[in-house]
Amino acid sequence: MHISYKPLWHTLVECNMRKEDLRLAAGLTTNMIANMGKGKNISMETLVRICETLNCGIMDVIELEQDKEPKNEEQTG
């Protein structure tokens, strides 16, 4: 499983905001926005700041998605 920020992008559209608007309002760095765009992890502190800025819940920002390919615990060679 991995974290997806799809709910955040939908929330931004609903709030009529751009990523840059969120960055400035929440005091985020461009690297944080870029990492979210790439599906990388960000800190819980950052998630809380986003939720506070958008006045929304955590489920409006992230969701868990299944990996497309299951990881094999055993590798055969």
N, CA, C and O atoms as a printed pandas DataFrame, in Angstrom:
     atom_number atom_name residue_name chain_id  residue_number  x_coord  y_coord  z_coord
0              1         N          MET        A               1    0.838   -1.182    0.000
1              2        CA          MET        A               1    0.000    0.000    0.000
2              3         C          MET        A               1    0.883    1.245    0.000
3              4         O          MET        A               1    2.031    1.223    0.444
4              5         N          HIS        A               2    0.316    2.312   -0.505
5              6        CA          HIS        A               2    1.032    3.579   -0.504
6              7         C          HIS        A               2    0.036    4.730   -0.322
7              8         O          HIS        A               2   -1.170    4.559   -0.495
8              9         N          ILE        A               3    0.563    5.894    0.028
9             10        CA          ILE        A               3   -0.264    7.072    0.241
10            11         C          ILE        A               3   -0.482    7.779   -1.089
11            12         O          ILE        A               3    0.445    7.944   -1.882
12            13         N          SER        A               4   -1.725    8.193   -1.317
13            14        CA          SER        A               4   -2.069    8.971   -2.495
14            15         C          SER        A               4   -2.587   10.331   -2.039
15            16         O          SER        A               4   -3.305   10.431   -1.044
16            17         N          TYR        A               5   -2.218   11.366   -2.771
17            18        CA          TYR        A               5   -2.677   12.720   -2.467
18            19         C          TYR        A               5   -3.819   13.148   -3.383
19            20         O          TYR        A               5   -4.133   14.336   -3.460
20            21         N          LYS        A               6   -4.445   12.200   -4.078
21            22        CA          LYS        A               6   -5.568   12.526   -4.968
22            23         C          LYS        A               6   -6.666   13.318   -4.250
23            24         O          LYS        A               6   -7.195   14.275   -4.814
24            25         N          PRO        A               7   -7.018   12.933   -3.008
25            26        CA          PRO        A               7   -8.053   13.727   -2.328
26            27         C          PRO        A               7   -7.645   15.195   -2.146
27            28         O          PRO        A               7   -8.490   16.087   -2.214
28            29         N          LEU        A               8   -6.364   15.440   -1.918
29            30        CA          LEU        A               8   -5.899   16.821   -1.762
30            31         C          LEU        A               8   -6.102   17.608   -3.041
31            32         O          LEU        A               8   -6.571   18.745   -3.006
32            33         N          TRP        A               9   -5.751   17.010   -4.173
33            34        CA          TRP        A               9   -5.892   17.728   -5.447
34            35         C          TRP        A               9   -7.364   18.016   -5.719
35            36         O          TRP        A               9   -7.694   19.074   -6.255
36            37         N          HIS        A              10   -8.252   17.093   -5.360
37            38        CA          HIS        A              10   -9.691   17.330   -5.526
38            39         C          HIS        A              10  -10.175   18.432   -4.572
39            40         O          HIS        A              10  -10.990   19.276   -4.944
40            41         N          THR        A              11   -9.664   18.408   -3.348
41            42        CA          THR        A              11  -10.043   19.422   -2.363
42            43         C          THR        A              11   -9.601   20.808   -2.827
43            44         O          THR        A              11  -10.336   21.784   -2.671
44            45         N          LEU        A              12   -8.405   20.891   -3.393
45            46        CA          LEU        A              12   -7.933   22.179   -3.896
46            47         C          LEU        A              12   -8.844   22.713   -4.994
47            48         O          LEU        A              12   -9.144   23.906   -5.030
48            49         N          VAL        A              13   -9.284   21.831   -5.890
49            50        CA          VAL        A              13  -10.204   22.246   -6.959
50            51         C          VAL        A              13  -11.504   22.768   -6.349
51            52         O          VAL        A              13  -12.017   23.807   -6.764
52            53         N          GLU        A              14  -12.032   22.042   -5.361
53            54        CA          GLU        A              14  -13.274   22.460   -4.706
54            55         C          GLU        A              14  -13.127   23.806   -4.003
55            56         O          GLU        A              14  -14.079   24.583   -3.928
56            57         N          CYS        A              15  -11.924   24.075   -3.487
57            58        CA          CYS        A              15  -11.652   25.343   -2.794
58            59         C          CYS        A              15  -11.201   26.432   -3.773
59            60         O          CYS        A              15  -10.888   27.549   -3.361
60            61         N          ASN        A              16  -11.168   26.105   -5.058
61            62        CA          ASN        A              16  -10.717   27.039   -6.084
62            63         C          ASN        A              16   -9.302   27.550   -5.783
63            64         O          ASN        A              16   -9.022   28.744   -5.889
64            65         N          MET        A              17   -8.425   26.624   -5.409
65            66        CA          MET        A              17   -7.039   26.955   -5.074
66            67         C          MET        A              17   -6.084   26.212   -5.987
67            68         O          MET        A              17   -6.397   25.139   -6.502
68            69         N          ARG        A              18   -4.925   26.799   -6.176
69            70        CA          ARG        A              18   -3.838   26.149   -6.897
70            71         C          ARG        A              18   -2.851   25.607   -5.862
71            72         O          ARG        A              18   -2.923   25.956   -4.683
72            73         N          LYS        A              19   -1.941   24.763   -6.306
73            74        CA          LYS        A              19   -0.908   24.241   -5.406
74            75         C          LYS        A              19   -0.097   25.390   -4.820
75            76         O          LYS        A              19    0.273   25.358   -3.647
76            77         N          GLU        A              20    0.178   26.397   -5.629
77            78        CA          GLU        A              20    0.946   27.549   -5.160
78            79         C          GLU        A              20    0.181   28.311   -4.077
79            80         O          GLU        A              20    0.788   28.792   -3.120
80            81         N          ASP        A              21   -1.128   28.427   -4.213
81            82        CA          ASP        A              21   -1.944   29.079   -3.183
82            83         C          ASP        A              21   -1.841   28.321   -1.864
83            84         O          ASP        A              21   -1.699   28.923   -0.800
84            85         N          LEU        A              22   -1.914   26.998   -1.944
85            86        CA          LEU        A              22   -1.782   26.167   -0.746
86            87         C          LEU        A              22   -0.403   26.329   -0.136
87            88         O          LEU        A              22   -0.264   26.465    1.080
88            89         N          ARG        A              23    0.611   26.313   -0.978
89            90        CA          ARG        A              23    1.993   26.449   -0.502
90            91         C          ARG        A              23    2.157   27.724    0.317
91            92         O          ARG        A              23    2.735   27.700    1.404
92            93         N          LEU        A              24    1.654   28.825   -0.203
93            94        CA          LEU        A              24    1.795   30.110    0.490
94            95         C          LEU        A              24    0.935   30.172    1.746
95            96         O          LEU        A              24    1.391   30.648    2.786
96            97         N          ALA        A              25   -0.298   29.699    1.661
97            98        CA          ALA        A              25   -1.218   29.773    2.798
98            99         C          ALA        A              25   -0.780   28.882    3.962
99           100         O          ALA        A              25   -0.942   29.252    5.125
100          101         N          ALA        A              26   -0.223   27.706    3.647
101          102        CA          ALA        A              26    0.160   26.749    4.691
102          103         C          ALA        A              26    1.634   26.869    5.075
103          104         O          ALA        A              26    2.090   26.187    5.993
104          105         N          GLY        A              27    2.380   27.724    4.385
105          106        CA          GLY        A              27    3.805   27.875    4.696
106          107         C          GLY        A              27    4.616   26.653    4.309
107          108         O          GLY        A              27    5.542   26.263    5.020
108          109         N          LEU        A              28    4.264   26.046    3.174
109          110        CA          LEU        A              28    4.974   24.860    2.703
110          111         C          LEU        A              28    6.110   25.268    1.769
111          112         O          LEU        A              28    6.114   26.371    1.222
112          113         N          THR        A              29    7.064   24.372    1.596
113          114        CA          THR        A              29    8.148   24.627    0.654
114          115         C          THR        A              29    7.770   24.062   -0.710
115          116         O          THR        A              29    6.868   23.233   -0.832
116          117         N          THR        A              30    8.477   24.528   -1.725
117          118        CA          THR        A              30    8.235   23.987   -3.065
118          119         C          THR        A              30    8.591   22.507   -3.101
119          120         O          THR        A              30    7.972   21.741   -3.840
120          121         N          ASN        A              31    9.580   22.095   -2.312
121          122        CA          ASN        A              31    9.955   20.675   -2.257
122          123         C          ASN        A              31    8.833   19.818   -1.678
123          124         O          ASN        A              31    8.612   18.697   -2.136
124          125         N          MET        A              32    8.129   20.332   -0.682
125          126        CA          MET        A              32    7.012   19.576   -0.102
126          127         C          MET        A              32    5.924   19.364   -1.145
127          128         O          MET        A              32    5.392   18.262   -1.275
128          129         N          ILE        A              33    5.593   20.410   -1.886
129          130        CA          ILE        A              33    4.574   20.303   -2.931
130          131         C          ILE        A              33    5.042   19.333   -4.015
131          132         O          ILE        A              33    4.263   18.507   -4.494
132          133         N          ALA        A              34    6.314   19.435   -4.400
133          134        CA          ALA        A              34    6.859   18.533   -5.421
134          135         C          ALA        A              34    6.818   17.090   -4.942
135          136         O          ALA        A              34    6.467   16.198   -5.715
136          137         N          ASN        A              35    7.169   16.841   -3.689
137          138        CA          ASN        A              35    7.145   15.482   -3.146
138          139         C          ASN        A              35    5.733   14.911   -3.144
139          140         O          ASN        A              35    5.538   13.733   -3.445
140          141         N          MET        A              36    4.753   15.736   -2.807
141          142        CA          MET        A              36    3.370   15.258   -2.836
142          143         C          MET        A              36    2.955   14.945   -4.271
143          144         O          MET        A              36    2.241   13.973   -4.517
144          145         N          GLY        A              37    3.397   15.758   -5.205
145          146        CA          GLY        A              37    3.093   15.509   -6.610
146          147         C          GLY        A              37    3.673   14.202   -7.107
147          148         O          GLY        A              37    3.136   13.587   -8.029
148          149         N          LYS        A              38    4.771   13.776   -6.497
149          150        CA          LYS        A              38    5.427   12.515   -6.861
150          151         C          LYS        A              38    4.944   11.351   -6.001
151          152         O          LYS        A              38    5.403   10.221   -6.168
152          153         N          GLY        A              39    4.017   11.624   -5.080
153          154        CA          GLY        A              39    3.488   10.567   -4.223
154          155         C          GLY        A              39    4.420   10.170   -3.096
155          156         O          GLY        A              39    4.283    9.084   -2.532
156          157         N          LYS        A              40    5.369   11.036   -2.758
157          158        CA          LYS        A              40    6.300   10.730   -1.668
158          159         C          LYS        A              40    5.684   11.122   -0.333
159          160         O          LYS        A              40    4.751   11.924   -0.276
160          161         N          ASN        A              41    6.220   10.543    0.741
161          162        CA          ASN        A              41    5.723   10.813    2.079
162          163         C          ASN        A              41    6.112   12.209    2.545
163          164         O          ASN        A              41    7.182   12.719    2.212
164          165         N          ILE        A              42    5.218   12.815    3.323
165          166        CA          ILE        A              42    5.509   14.071    3.992
166          167         C          ILE        A              42    5.213   13.866    5.471
167          168         O          ILE        A              42    4.602   12.866    5.850
168          169         N          SER        A              43    5.637   14.797    6.299
169          170        CA          SER        A              43    5.484   14.623    7.746
170          171         C          SER        A              43    4.035   14.825    8.183
171          172         O          SER        A              43    3.243   15.467    7.493
172          173         N          MET        A              44    3.714   14.264    9.334
173          174        CA          MET        A              44    2.382   14.452    9.912
174          175         C          MET        A              44    2.162   15.928   10.231
175          176         O          MET        A              44    1.049   16.435   10.094
176          177         N          GLU        A              45    3.204   16.605   10.649
177          178        CA          GLU        A              45    3.105   18.045   10.939
178          179         C          GLU        A              45    2.646   18.809    9.696
179          180         O          GLU        A              45    1.814   19.712    9.786
180          181         N          THR        A              46    3.188   18.445    8.550
181          182        CA          THR        A              46    2.803   19.081    7.295
182          183         C          THR        A              46    1.360   18.759    6.950
183          184         O          THR        A              46    0.620   19.636    6.503
184          185         N          LEU        A              47    0.949   17.512    7.152
185          186        CA          LEU        A              47   -0.437   17.135    6.898
186          187         C          LEU        A              47   -1.398   17.929    7.778
187          188         O          LEU        A              47   -2.454   18.360    7.317
188          189         N          VAL        A              48   -1.034   18.121    9.036
189          190        CA          VAL        A              48   -1.878   18.896    9.951
190          191         C          VAL        A              48   -1.980   20.339    9.478
191          192         O          VAL        A              48   -3.063   20.923    9.508
192          193         N          ARG        A              49   -0.867   20.920    9.042
193          194        CA          ARG        A              49   -0.895   22.304    8.539
194          195         C          ARG        A              49   -1.809   22.430    7.328
195          196         O          ARG        A              49   -2.542   23.410    7.198
196          197         N          ILE        A              50   -1.765   21.439    6.442
197          198        CA          ILE        A              50   -2.628   21.455    5.255
198          199         C          ILE        A              50   -4.091   21.381    5.680
199          200         O          ILE        A              50   -4.925   22.135    5.180
200          201         N          CYS        A              51   -4.401   20.470    6.606
201          202        CA          CYS        A              51   -5.779   20.330    7.085
202          203         C          CYS        A              51   -6.264   21.616    7.752
203          204         O          CYS        A              51   -7.400   22.039    7.536
204          205         N          GLU        A              52   -5.417   22.230    8.554
205          206        CA          GLU        A              52   -5.795   23.480    9.217
206          207         C          GLU        A              52   -6.022   24.586    8.188
207          208         O          GLU        A              52   -6.977   25.354    8.303
208          209         N          THR        A              53   -5.160   24.667    7.200
209          210        CA          THR        A              53   -5.268   25.701    6.175
210          211         C          THR        A              53   -6.544   25.544    5.365
211          212         O          THR        A              53   -7.226   26.527    5.075
212          213         N          LEU        A              54   -6.867   24.306    4.999
213          214        CA          LEU        A              54   -8.044   24.043    4.172
214          215         C          LEU        A              54   -9.308   23.811    4.992
215          216         O          LEU        A              54  -10.395   23.645    4.439
216          217         N          ASN        A              55   -9.155   23.802    6.330
217          218        CA          ASN        A              55  -10.276   23.537    7.238
218          219         C          ASN        A              55  -10.986   22.239    6.833
219          220         O          ASN        A              55  -12.198   22.204    6.621
220          221         N          CYS        A              56  -10.180   21.175    6.736
221          222        CA          CYS        A              56  -10.715   19.884    6.305
222          223         C          CYS        A              56  -10.114   18.765    7.142
223          224         O          CYS        A              56   -9.234   18.999    7.971
224          225         N          GLY        A              57  -10.590   17.563    6.922
225          226        CA          GLY        A              57  -10.080   16.389    7.629
226          227         C          GLY        A              57   -8.973   15.710    6.840
227          228         O          GLY        A              57   -8.752   16.006    5.666
228          229         N          ILE        A              58   -8.291   14.807    7.498
229          230        CA          ILE        A              58   -7.154   14.102    6.892
230          231         C          ILE        A              58   -7.572   13.309    5.657
231          232         O          ILE        A              58   -6.788   13.169    4.719
232          233         N          MET        A              59   -8.798   12.790    5.649
233          234        CA          MET        A              59   -9.269   12.004    4.505
234          235         C          MET        A              59   -9.550   12.882    3.282
235          236         O          MET        A              59   -9.738   12.373    2.178
236          237         N          ASP        A              60   -9.577   14.202    3.485
237          238        CA          ASP        A              60   -9.708   15.133    2.365
238          239         C          ASP        A              60   -8.347   15.452    1.760
239          240         O          ASP        A              60   -8.252   16.186    0.776
240          241         N          VAL        A              61   -7.290   14.893    2.359
241          242        CA          VAL        A              61   -5.923   15.179    1.922
242          243         C          VAL        A              61   -5.216   13.934    1.398
243          244         O          VAL        A              61   -4.550   13.985    0.364
244          245         N          ILE        A              62   -5.360   12.822    2.105
245          246        CA          ILE        A              62   -4.671   11.594    1.699
246          247         C          ILE        A              62   -5.621   10.404    1.717
247          248         O          ILE        A              62   -6.683   10.436    2.339
248          249         N          GLU        A              63   -5.206    9.355    1.015
249          250        CA          GLU        A              63   -5.889    8.064    1.067
250          251         C          GLU        A              63   -4.846    6.976    0.851
251          252         O          GLU        A              63   -3.775    7.227    0.298
252          253         N          LEU        A              64   -5.167    5.776    1.289
253          254        CA          LEU        A              64   -4.298    4.632    1.049
254          255         C          LEU        A              64   -4.740    3.931   -0.220
255          256         O          LEU        A              64   -5.929    3.680   -0.419
256          257         N          GLU        A              65   -3.788    3.618   -1.072
257          258        CA          GLU        A              65   -4.077    2.885   -2.306
258          259         C          GLU        A              65   -3.287    1.596   -2.321
259          260         O          GLU        A              65   -2.168    1.519   -1.813
260          261         N          GLN        A              66   -3.889    0.595   -2.910
261          262        CA          GLN        A              66   -3.197   -0.684   -3.088
262          263         C          GLN        A              66   -2.108   -0.511   -4.148
263          264         O          GLN        A              66   -2.294    0.215   -5.125
264          265         N          ASP        A              67   -0.978   -1.177   -3.952
265          266        CA          ASP        A              67    0.054   -1.207   -4.972
266          267         C          ASP        A              67   -0.468   -1.991   -6.162
267          268         O          ASP        A              67   -1.224   -2.948   -5.994
268          269         N          LYS        A              68   -0.072   -1.594   -7.356
269          270        CA          LYS        A              68   -0.549   -2.260   -8.565
270          271         C          LYS        A              68   -0.034   -3.680   -8.677
271          272         O          LYS        A              68   -0.770   -4.581   -9.078
272          273         N          GLU        A              69    1.223   -3.884   -8.326
273          274        CA          GLU        A              69    1.809   -5.219   -8.370
274          275         C          GLU        A              69    2.126   -5.668   -6.953
275          276         O          GLU        A              69    2.840   -4.977   -6.227
276          277         N          PRO        A              70    1.603   -6.817   -6.557
277          278        CA          PRO        A              70    1.943   -7.290   -5.212
278          279         C          PRO        A              70    3.426   -7.600   -5.112
279          280         O          PRO        A              70    4.031   -8.143   -6.036
280          281         N          LYS        A              71    3.995   -7.244   -3.973
281          282        CA          LYS        A              71    5.420   -7.503   -3.768
282          283         C          LYS        A              71    5.594   -8.936   -3.325
283          284         O          LYS        A              71    4.923   -9.394   -2.399
284          285         N          ASN        A              72    6.493   -9.647   -3.984
285          286        CA          ASN        A              72    6.791  -11.022   -3.616
286          287         C          ASN        A              72    7.755  -11.021   -2.440
287          288         O          ASN        A              72    8.768  -10.322   -2.445
288          289         N          GLU        A              73    7.421  -11.815   -1.440
289          290        CA          GLU        A              73    8.305  -11.941   -0.305
290          291         C          GLU        A              73    9.479  -12.836   -0.643
291          292         O          GLU        A              73   10.562  -12.697   -0.075
292          293         N          GLU        A              74    9.258  -13.759   -1.574
293          294        CA          GLU        A              74   10.306  -14.660   -2.010
294          295         C          GLU        A              74   10.689  -14.326   -3.442
295          296         O          GLU        A              74    9.825  -14.179   -4.307
296          297         N          GLN        A              75   11.937  -14.213   -3.679
297          298        CA          GLN        A              75   12.415  -13.970   -5.044
298          299         C          GLN        A              75   13.054  -15.256   -5.539
299          300         O          GLN        A              75   13.897  -15.849   -4.866
300          301         N          THR        A              76   12.642  -15.672   -6.714
301          302        CA          THR        A              76   13.256  -16.869   -7.275
302          303         C          THR        A              76   14.269  -16.449   -8.313
303          304         O          THR        A              76   14.052  -15.461   -9.015
304          305         N          GLY        A              77   15.342  -17.152   -8.428
305          306        CA          GLY        A              77   16.403  -16.765   -9.340
306          307         C          GLY        A              77   16.693  -17.813  -10.246
307          308         O          GLY        A              77   17.569  -17.667  -11.098
